Amino acid sequence: MTIQQLLKTAPVTTLLLISFIGLFIIQIFTGVDANNPSTEALLKWGANALPFTMGDEPWRLVSSAFLHIGLMHLLFNGFAMYFFGQVAEPMFGSAKFLALFVLAAIGGNLLNSYVTWQDILAGTGQPGLSAGASGGIMGIGAALLIAALFKISVNGMVLNLKSLIFIMGINLVYGFAVSGIDNAGHIGGAITGLVIALAFAIAYRQHMTVTLQNVLVPQIDYQNNNQLDTQNPYQTDYENNDQADYSTSHIDQPSDPDAYSTISSAEFDNHIDINLDTPTSAAHTNTIQQRAPAKPSFIWTLLPWVVMLLISIGFIWWWQDIHYQIVQVLKIIE
């Protein structure tokens, strides 16, 4: 897929890739080592570090997702974003896709900070730093897993569940097998993506249910209408003629036979016209035409956004809780 095609089908994915590469190029031009950047340089450019992120710089929860530690780190995450993004963004929509990536990255960084803080309290760890888009990418991958599980298609293509499980499994195993990998960031991002994707999937199921109703109900009505039309064709004529004779027998007979004949004939014709103007099939057809198509409930449309809002509120509470614990420990030390 060319850059023009990617920009058309997945504009947010394209902009994210440009931001990753652009930030890396700017770092190199300012003197940062392309393969082994220093701790000072990474902190300067927004890496996630417990004392800073949980202090007065919570913006590092987001900025660290655009920063990469070396060229190989950038290439690995760039290719992952390219392959996942071109599928996930058309499926979820650009706005939801961006929110998914950002929230998954924040969730990964928060879990990383929480685990680091618990290790420090237990005396088994020390503050470190982390950077990279892998938390957000793992969230996108987990969302695609849910999409494959619910058989959500994009452009008629259904994702292969086994392949996605294999890819995600390799990433997690590699993280535990190689030192220096932010496993907490990967797991936190994946869990965040799973929760958000479940909201997407539930909303999608409701939308598909309503769509099938709009397709099947008119077909059922049409079949019922045909069944009515194919019933005994003489039944309606017989009823009409019987009603006509019954109506004629109750007309006051005028003294003039010609007048009687004229009135009876007019009454009979008028009665037949009424029945012909409103046959059963025509009335039923009008009913079908007036049936308004069903629409999915507004709450299902908003469900993914409501879930993401609740997750955001939960993340704010989580950051404040860790921040408060650190402040209390520092006060005790002082």
C-alpha positions in Angstrom: 0.0 0.0 0.0 1.4 3.4 -1.0 1.6 6.4 1.2 -1.3 8.0 -0.7 -3.5 5.0 -0.3 -2.6 4.7 3.4 -3.4 8.4 3.9 -6.8 7.9 2.2 -7.9 4.7 4.0 -6.1 5.2 7.4 -5.2 8.9 7.9 -4.6 8.7 11.6 -2.3 5.7 11.2 -0.3 7.7 8.6 -0.1 10.8 10.9 1.0 8.6 13.8 3.8 7.0 11.7 4.9 10.5 10.5 5.0 11.7 14.1 7.1 8.7 15.2 9.6 9.2 12.4 9.6 13.0 12.6 10.3 13.1 16.3 13.1 10.6 15.9 14.7 12.7 13.1 14.5 15.8 15.2 16.2 14.0 18.1 19.1 13.0 15.8 19.5 16.5 14.5 19.7 17.8 18.1 22.6 15.4 18.8 20.7 12.3 20.3 22.4 9.0 19.6 20.3 7.1 17.0 21.0 3.7 18.5 21.7 4.3 22.2 20.2 7.5 23.4 21.2 8.6 26.9 18.8 8.7 29.9 19.1 12.5 30.0 18.0 12.8 26.4 15.1 10.5 26.8 13.9 12.4 29.8 14.2 15.6 27.9 12.1 14.3 25.1 9.3 13.0 27.3 10.0 9.4 28.4 7.9 7.9 31.1 9.8 7.9 34.4 8.1 7.3 37.8 9.4 10.3 39.8 8.5 12.7 36.9 5.3 11.1 35.6 3.8 10.6 39.0 5.0 14.0 40.2 4.1 17.1 38.3 4.5 15.9 34.7 1.6 13.4 34.0 1.8 14.5 30.3 4.6 11.9 30.0 1.9 9.2 30.0 1.1 10.4 26.4 4.4 11.8 25.2 6.4 8.7 25.9 4.1 6.8 23.4 5.6 8.9 20.5 9.3 8.5 21.7 11.4 5.5 20.8 14.7 4.2 22.3 16.9 3.7 19.2 16.3 3.0 15.5 15.4 -0.7 15.9 12.8 0.1 18.4 11.3 2.7 16.0 11.3 0.2 13.1 9.7 -2.6 15.0 6.9 -0.4 16.4 6.5 1.4 13.0 5.9 -1.8 11.1 3.5 -3.1 13.8 1.5 0.2 13.6 1.5 0.0 9.8 0.0 -3.5 9.6 -2.4 -3.1 12.5 -3.5 0.4 11.7 -4.5 -0.1 8.1 -7.0 -2.7 9.3 -8.1 -1.4 12.6 -8.7 2.3 11.6 -11.2 1.6 8.8 -13.0 -0.9 11.1 -13.4 1.3 14.2 -13.3 4.8 12.6 -10.4 7.3 12.7 -11.6 9.2 15.9 -12.2 6.0 17.9 -9.0 4.5 16.6 -7.0 7.5 17.8 -8.7 7.4 21.2 -8.0 3.7 21.4 -4.3 4.1 20.8 -3.9 7.0 23.2 -5.9 5.3 26.0 -4.1 2.0 25.5 -0.7 3.8 25.7 -1.8 5.6 28.9 -3.0 2.3 30.4 0.3 0.7 29.7 2.3 3.5 31.2 0.1 3.6 34.3 0.5 -0.1 34.9 4.2 0.2 34.4 4.4 3.0 37.0 2.2 1.1 39.4 4.3 -2.1 39.1 7.5 0.0 39.5 6.1 1.7 42.6 5.1 -1.6 44.2 8.6 -3.0 43.5 10.1 0.0 45.2 7.9 -0.4 48.2 8.8 -4.1 48.4 12.5 -3.2 48.1 12.9 -5.3 44.9 13.0 -2.5 42.3 14.1 1.0 41.5 12.8 3.8 39.3 13.4 3.4 35.6 12.1 4.9 32.4 10.1 3.6 29.4 9.2 4.9 26.0 7.6 3.6 22.8 4.3 3.1 21.1 4.1 -0.6 22.0 1.5 -0.2 24.7 -0.9 1.6 22.3 -0.1 -1.0 19.5 -0.8 -3.9 21.9 -4.1 -2.2 22.6 -4.9 -2.1 18.9 -3.9 -5.7 18.5 -6.1 -6.8 21.4 -9.0 -4.8 19.9 -8.5 -6.7 16.6 -8.6 -10.0 18.6 -12.1 -9.0 19.8 -13.1 -8.0 16.3 -12.0 -11.4 15.0 -13.8 -13.1 17.8 -17.1 -11.3 17.0 -16.5 -11.7 13.3 -16.5 -8.0 12.6 -15.5 -7.4 9.0 -13.9 -4.5 7.2 -14.5 -4.2 3.4 -15.9 -7.7 3.5 -12.7 -9.2 5.1 -13.0 -11.1 8.4 -9.8 -11.3 10.5 -8.1 -14.5 11.2 -8.4 -15.1 15.0 -5.6 -17.8 15.2 -3.1 -15.6 13.4 -3.8 -12.6 15.7 -3.5 -14.8 18.8 -0.2 -16.1 17.4 1.2 -12.6 16.8 0.1 -11.2 20.2 1.5 -14.3 21.9 4.9 -13.9 20.3 5.1 -10.3 21.5 4.2 -11.2 25.1 6.6 -14.2 25.2 9.4 -12.1 23.6 8.8 -9.4 26.3 9.3 -11.9 29.1 12.2 -13.7 27.5 14.3 -10.6 26.7 15.4 -8.2 29.5 14.7 -4.5 29.2 11.2 -5.0 27.7 8.3 -3.1 29.3 6.0 -6.1 29.9 3.7 -4.1 32.2 3.3 -1.5 29.4 2.3 -4.3 26.9 -0.1 -6.0 29.3 -1.7 -2.7 30.4 -2.2 -1.6 26.8 -3.6 -4.9 25.8 -6.1 -5.0 28.7 -7.2 -1.4 27.9 -7.7 -2.4 24.2 -9.7 -5.4 25.1 -12.2 -3.5 27.3 -12.7 -0.7 24.7 -13.1 -3.3 21.9 -15.8 -5.1 23.8 -17.8 -1.9 23.7 -17.2 -1.7 20.0 -18.3 -5.3 19.5 -21.5 -5.0 21.5 -22.4 -1.8 19.6 -21.6 -3.5 16.3 -23.8 -6.5 17.2 -26.8 -4.3 18.0 -26.3 -2.4 14.7 -26.2 -5.6 12.7 -29.3 -6.9 14.5 -31.3 -3.8 13.5 -29.9 -4.0 9.9 -31.1 -7.6 9.6 -34.5 -6.6 10.9 -34.8 -3.9 8.3 -33.9 -6.4 5.5 -35.9 -9.4 6.6 -39.2 -7.8 7.9 -40.1 -6.2 4.5 -39.4 -9.6 2.8 -41.7 -11.4 5.2 -44.5 -8.8 4.6 -44.0 -9.1 0.9 -44.3 -12.9 1.0 -47.5 -12.6 3.2 -48.9 -10.2 0.6 -48.2 -12.6 -2.2 -49.9 -15.4 -0.3 -53.0 -13.2 0.1 -53.0 -12.5 -3.6 -52.8 -16.2 -4.5 -55.8 -17.2 -2.4 -59.2 -18.0 -4.0 -59.8 -15.3 -6.7 -63.5 -15.8 -6.6 -63.9 -15.1 -2.9 -63.6 -11.3 -3.2 -66.0 -11.1 -6.2 -68.5 -13.2 -4.4 -68.4 -11.1 -1.3 -68.7 -7.9 -3.3 -71.7 -9.2 -5.3 -73.4 -10.4 -2.2 -72.9 -7.1 -0.5 -74.2 -5.3 -3.6 -77.4 -7.4 -3.7 -77.9 -6.9 0.0 -77.5 -3.1 -0.3 -79.9 -3.0 -3.3 -82.7 -4.9 -1.5 -83.0 -2.2 1.1 -83.4 0.7 -1.3 -86.9 2.3 -1.3 -88.5 1.3 -4.6 -89.6 4.4 -6.6 -92.7 4.4 -8.5 -90.8 4.7 -11.8 -89.2 1.4 -12.8 -86.6 3.2 -14.9 -85.6 5.3 -11.9 -85.3 2.1 -9.8 -83.1 0.5 -12.5 -81.0 3.7 -12.6 -80.6 3.9 -8.8 -79.8 0.3 -8.4 -77.3 0.3 -11.2 -75.6 3.4 -9.8 -75.6 2.0 -6.2 -74.1 -1.3 -7.5 -71.5 0.5 -9.5 -70.6 2.8 -6.7 -70.3 -0.1 -4.3 -68.0 -2.0 -6.7 -65.8 1.1 -7.2 -65.2 1.4 -3.5 -64.2 -2.3 -3.2 -61.9 -2.0 -6.3 -60.3 1.2 -5.0 -59.1 -0.5 -1.8 -58.2 -4.1 -2.4 -56.5 -6.1 0.3 -53.2 -6.3 -1.5 -53.1 -2.5 -2.1 -53.9 -1.7 1.5 -51.2 -4.1 2.6 -48.7 -2.6 0.2 -49.4 0.9 1.6 -48.8 -0.5 5.1 -45.4 -1.9 4.0 -44.5 1.5 2.4 -45.3 3.3 5.6 -43.3 1.0 7.8 -40.4 3.2 9.1 -37.0 1.4 9.1 -35.8 0.6 12.6 -32.7 2.4 13.9 -30.3 1.3 16.6 -30.8 2.8 19.9 -28.7 6.0 20.5 -27.1 4.4 23.6 -25.5 1.7 21.5 -24.0 4.3 19.2 -22.6 6.2 22.2 -21.5 3.0 24.1 -17.8 3.0 22.9 -17.4 6.7 23.8 -19.1 6.2 27.2 -16.7 3.3 28.0 -13.7 5.3 26.9 -14.9 8.2 29.0 -15.2 5.9 32.1 -11.7 4.5 31.4 -10.3 8.0 31.2 -11.9 8.9 34.6 -10.5 5.7 36.0 -7.0 6.5 34.8 -7.2 9.9 36.4 -8.2 8.4 39.7 -5.4 5.8 39.3 -2.7 8.4 38.7 -3.9 10.5 41.7 -3.8 7.4 43.9 -0.2 6.6 43.0 0.8 10.3 43.2 -0.8 10.5 46.7 1.1 7.4 47.9 4.4 8.8 46.7 3.8 12.2 48.3 3.0 10.5 51.6 6.1 8.3 51.5 8.3 11.4 50.7 6.8 13.2 53.7 7.6 10.3 56.0 11.2 10.2 54.7 11.6 14.0 55.2 
